[in-house]
Amino acid sequence: MSRLILFNKPYGVICQFTPEAGYKSLKDFIPLSGFYAAGRLDADSEGLVLLTDDGKLQNRISNPEHKLPKTYWVQVEGVPDEVALDKLRRGVILRAFKTMPAQVRLLLLDEPGNLWPRTPPIRFRKNIPTSWIELTLMEGKNRQVRHMTAAVSFPTLRLIRHAIGAYSLHGLAPGEWRFSSMQPLL
């Protein structure tokens, strides 16, 4: 039977068990062997990472053919207007491709509830406000969310993956992990 781990990856941690100079790795948090990340988050992104001991399940989670939605909370510089949000909804042209349409909504100008402080903190600029959007993608190219928000002139300051399919960060503090109590619904 497949086992699935939900892990709240902190800022500055790489999504692999093999350490690299200057970074903590999954090995610093998860003392188990035989598990592999199903998808990645950059070291400067935070949030949900799924790990499994089943190669078929790992492929199903991370393979874009299966169209598993990934939901992000994104702190951006400025306050996106409806025009910018609509561009994200329709898909934006990045270097070599156009992104698939996304679900996007402006959250409150304050951070999402129960959010932990980031270490190091996000830079504060007295004259430039920040805001939060929730962005759900059906694809996941390298640094895609950051490129998308930059393409509509609202650069990403903080990026947190909140959910993958039916799995979410609910109840997990940064650096914490747990086995999923539900069978993979993938």
C-alpha positions in Angstrom: 0.0 0.0 0.0 1.3 3.5 -0.9 2.2 5.9 1.8 1.9 9.6 1.3 3.5 12.3 3.4 2.3 15.9 3.6 5.2 18.3 4.4 5.1 22.1 5.0 8.4 23.1 3.4 10.0 26.1 5.0 11.7 28.9 3.1 15.3 28.1 2.2 14.8 24.3 2.1 15.5 22.3 -1.2 13.1 19.6 -2.3 15.5 16.7 -2.3 17.0 14.5 0.4 20.6 15.0 -0.9 22.1 18.1 0.9 23.6 21.0 -1.1 25.9 23.6 0.4 24.1 26.5 2.0 20.6 24.8 2.1 18.7 22.5 4.4 17.2 19.5 2.6 14.2 17.2 3.2 16.5 14.9 5.1 16.8 17.6 7.8 13.0 17.3 8.5 11.9 13.8 7.4 13.9 11.0 9.0 12.6 8.2 6.7 14.1 6.5 3.7 12.5 5.4 0.5 10.3 8.5 0.1 10.6 10.9 -2.9 9.1 14.3 -3.5 6.2 14.3 -6.0 7.0 17.7 -7.6 9.2 20.4 -6.3 9.1 23.9 -4.8 12.1 26.2 -5.2 14.2 27.0 -2.1 12.6 30.5 -1.9 9.1 29.1 -2.0 7.2 27.6 1.0 4.4 25.3 1.5 2.9 21.9 0.7 5.1 19.2 -0.7 3.8 15.6 -1.1 6.2 12.7 -0.7 5.5 9.1 -1.4 7.2 5.7 -1.4 5.3 4.6 -4.6 6.8 5.6 -8.0 3.5 5.3 -9.8 1.8 7.6 -7.3 4.7 10.0 -7.5 4.3 10.2 -11.3 0.6 10.6 -11.1 0.9 13.5 -8.6 3.7 15.3 -10.5 2.7 14.5 -14.1 0.9 17.4 -15.8 -1.2 15.0 -17.9 -3.2 14.2 -14.7 -4.1 17.9 -14.3 -4.0 18.0 -10.5 -4.8 21.5 -9.3 -2.2 23.3 -7.3 -3.3 26.3 -5.2 -0.9 29.0 -4.2 -1.1 32.0 -1.9 1.0 34.7 -3.5 2.0 38.0 -1.9 2.7 40.5 -4.6 4.0 44.0 -4.8 1.1 46.4 -5.4 -2.6 45.6 -5.6 -3.6 43.9 -8.8 -6.6 45.3 -10.6 -9.3 43.3 -12.4 -7.4 43.7 -15.7 -4.3 42.0 -14.3 -6.3 39.3 -12.6 -8.2 38.7 -15.8 -4.9 38.2 -17.8 -3.9 35.6 -15.3 -7.3 33.9 -15.6 -6.9 33.7 -19.4 -3.3 32.7 -19.4 -0.2 34.8 -20.0 2.6 34.5 -22.5 5.9 33.7 -21.0 9.1 33.2 -22.9 8.4 30.0 -24.8 4.8 29.3 -24.0 1.4 30.5 -23.0 0.2 29.4 -19.6 -3.1 27.5 -19.2 -6.0 29.5 -17.8 -5.8 29.8 -14.0 -8.3 30.5 -11.3 -7.4 33.7 -9.5 -8.9 35.8 -6.8 -7.7 38.7 -4.8 -7.5 37.9 -1.1 -7.8 40.5 1.6 -4.9 42.9 1.6 -3.8 41.3 4.8 -2.1 37.9 4.7 -4.2 34.7 4.7 -5.3 33.6 8.2 -3.0 31.4 10.3 0.0 32.3 8.3 3.4 32.0 9.9 6.0 34.7 9.8 8.7 34.1 7.2 12.4 34.0 8.1 13.9 36.1 6.7 10.9 38.5 6.5 9.7 40.0 3.2 11.2 43.4 2.5 8.9 46.2 3.6 8.5 49.3 1.4 6.8 52.3 3.0 5.4 53.7 -0.2 4.5 50.4 -2.1 1.6 48.3 -0.7 1.5 44.6 -1.0 -1.5 42.3 -1.4 -2.3 38.6 -1.6 -3.8 36.6 -4.4 -4.9 32.9 -4.5 -3.8 31.3 -7.8 -4.8 27.8 -8.8 -2.9 26.2 -11.7 -3.4 23.0 -13.6 0.3 23.0 -14.7 3.5 23.7 -12.9 6.5 24.8 -14.9 9.7 26.0 -13.2 9.1 29.3 -11.4 5.8 29.7 -13.3 3.9 31.6 -10.6 6.7 34.1 -10.2 6.9 34.6 -14.0 3.1 35.0 -14.3 2.8 37.7 -11.7 5.8 39.5 -13.1 4.2 39.4 -16.6 1.2 41.3 -15.3 3.5 43.8 -13.5 2.9 42.5 -9.9 6.1 40.8 -8.8 5.9 37.9 -6.3 7.3 38.7 -2.9 6.3 35.5 -1.1 5.0 32.2 -2.5 3.2 29.5 -0.5 1.7 26.4 -2.0 -1.4 25.8 0.0 -2.9 22.8 -1.7 -2.4 20.0 -4.2 -5.6 18.4 -5.2 -7.5 17.4 -2.1 -4.4 17.8 0.2 -3.7 21.0 2.0 -1.4 22.6 4.6 -4.2 22.7 7.1 -2.7 22.0 10.6 0.9 21.8 9.5 3.4 24.4 10.8 6.6 25.1 8.8 8.9 22.1 9.0 6.2 19.7 10.2 5.0 16.6 8.3 2.5 13.9 8.7 1.3 10.8 6.9 -1.9 11.4 5.0 -4.9 9.9 6.7 -6.8 9.5 3.4 -6.0 7.1 0.6 -4.6 9.0 -2.4 -7.6 10.4 -4.2 -5.6 10.9 -7.4 
